Every structure is written in structure tokens, then in C-alpha cells.
Amino acid sequence: MIFSEAEILIRLNEAANNAGVILTYTHKLFFMRLLKYTIDNGCENYTVTFSLTNLSKTLNMPTRTLVQCLSRLTACGAIIREPASELFFPNKPYYKAYTTTINKKFIIGE
């Protein structure tokens, strides 16, 4: 069972406070958009693989904002990011693909 939006946001705030991370409305909005995308598109294990540029376009957020959201949400354990491939463009770091997974403890009751 997926928690309500209010419960998800409470869990995010608790994790951020415990980790000493400040989450703004924008960080939470990003998290909810990412969750909605994974649910709407049937993404297995709430995981997506995108470059920063493509993720930015998909979630309709500026890349610079997206980078900050990913950093803060990773710091408090809400998401996990890993390189998806060894492909790297030295002059285009925003095109390197990453796997982004939502930590299930924030969205699903045990």
C-alpha cells in the first residue's frame, strides 16, 4: 500500500531532519513528480534511468534545480543514484545516464 502524499512528506521531513538536510518545497515537489512518473509508467522498483537533461525535460524542471533536488534527496536517503553505464561525455556531463531509485521506505507501508 502506497502512503498518502501527506504521510510521504512527513517521512521525507523526518529523514531530512535526522540527516541535517534542509528540504524546500521544490525538493519535495521533485520527489512527488518522480514518484508519480514511476507509478504512471509502471517503472519497476520505482526506478528510472535518465541523463540529467532527459530527467529535467521529463519532470519539467530546470536542470540546475534538478541537480540540487537530487543532491538533497540523496543526502537524506530518499533516493539512490548510480551510474547506469560507463558511457561518459567529458564535455557534456549532463548527458551521462544515471539510475535513480526511490527508497521504498518513504512510500510503502511494511
N, C-alpha and C positions, 0 to 999 in steps of 0.2 A: 504494500500500500504506500503510495506516494503521500508525503506530508502536504498539508496546506501551505500556501505561499507564506502565510504568517509564521508558521512553525519553521519553515525553511529559513526565513530571515532571522528568526530568533536563534537558530542553530549557528548561522553564519556570524551573528554578532557575538555569541558566546565564544566561538573558536577564535575570532579576531581578537577579542579582549584577552583571552588566555595566551595568545601568541604575541600580544603587544602590537597588533596591526590595526590601523585605522581604515575602516571601510566606509566609503561615501555612498550616497545614493547611486551614483554611476557604476561603482563596482558591483553593487547588488543588482542593478538593472542588467548589467552584462551577464552575471551569473544566471539570472532568470531567463534571459534571452537564449543563452547557451542551453539551459535545461529544456526550454520549450522546443528549440531546434532539434535536440537529440530525441525527444519524445515524438514530435511530429514526423520525423524522418526515420523512425524505427532504428536509431543507432544503437548497436549492441553495446551493453555495459556503459551507456551514457558517454560514449567515446566518439570523437570526431578527429579527422586528420586533415589539416589545412595549413597553408602558409599563413603568415600574419596578414598579408594582403588579402587573401581569399576569405579568411575568417572575418576580417574587418568589413568586407563587402557583404558577406552572408548575414552578419548580425547588424549591419547598418550602423557601424560605429567608426569614428576616425581611428586610424592605425595607432597614433600616439596614445590615445585614450585606452585603446585595447591593450597595448603593451603594459600600461600601468595597472589595468584591471587584472591581467594575467599574473603580474608580479605579486600583487597584494593577495589575490586569491590562492596562489601557490604558497605564499608565506604562511597563510593561516590554515593550510591543509584542505581547502575546499575543492581544489583541482590539482591534478597531477599532469605535468607536461614532460614529454620525452621526444627526442628527435625521431622522426619517422623514417628517415633514410640518411645515407651518408652523402647524398647529393647536396652540394653547397656552392652557392654562387658568391665568391668573395666580394664582388661589387654590389650585390643585391641580397643582403641578409634577410630581407623581409619575404623572400621567396622560398626560403628553406621550410620544408614541411615538418610539422610537429603533430604528435598525437596528444590531444587534450582530453582527459578523462575527469568527469565529475566524481568526487568522492561520495559513494553511495550513502554514507552515514548521515549526510546532510539532507537527503531527500527520501529515504525509505525507512520505514519503521521495522525494527527487528522483531 
